[in-house]
Amino acid sequence: KLRSAILTPGLRPPFLAVEANRPADPPRALVTAHPLHGLDWLLDLWRGTIHAIAPRAELHVYSAALDKAQRGEPFDPVFRPLVERLANAANDGIVVKRPLPDPMMAAAYREARVHLHPGHVSDMYAFSIAESQSCGLPAVVRTRGTARERIIAGTTGFVANDDNAFANAALRLFNDNTTFERMSLAARTTQLG
């Protein structure tokens, strides 16, 4: 008789190292989702609400395609609308970055205050949420795709049903140290367990 089991893919050692978070100043949010999976929505929310209330905050967008375009290298034309929208991104505290090797990405997670994830119906795993949670980074996610299953709502992050809830949750993690520290510890403990 065959036995079956569901095995959760593991995380690499840099994400499992128990290290203290060192939130940067100014505070940072980061996004690692595929740029075509809601980044346009997140940029609108960032510019219109989050950055307007927290003007010192930065949004670090990790994307190989967008980084390539900003460096003047050839890129897939499907990204052109986002590349054009990001032309003056620094004015809004938006920084496009190349995805980093695991040890450096783990460090980036430990320097941020919140992992923003717009979610997408085709997102089946939200692996970067698992990585960031193991580094103690709380997340704010929408109810699209599987990202909402990666966090414990109200404990390791927030699941937002609408734009205002998403923005308010991000701002809370920027400004409320007690909430950030509680969720950071819970995220790390839950993932490492």
Buried (B, 14 or more C-beta within 10 A) or exposed (E): EEEEEEEEEEBEEBBBEEEEBEBEEEBBBBBBBBBBBBBBBBBEBBBEBBBEEBEEBBBBBBBEBBBBBBEEEEBEEEBEEBBEBBEEBEEBBBBBBEBEEBEEBBBBBBBBBBBBBBBBEEBEEBBBBBBBBBBBBBBBBBEBBBBBEBBBEEBBBBBBEEBEBBBBBBBBBBBEEEBBBBBBBBBBBBBBE
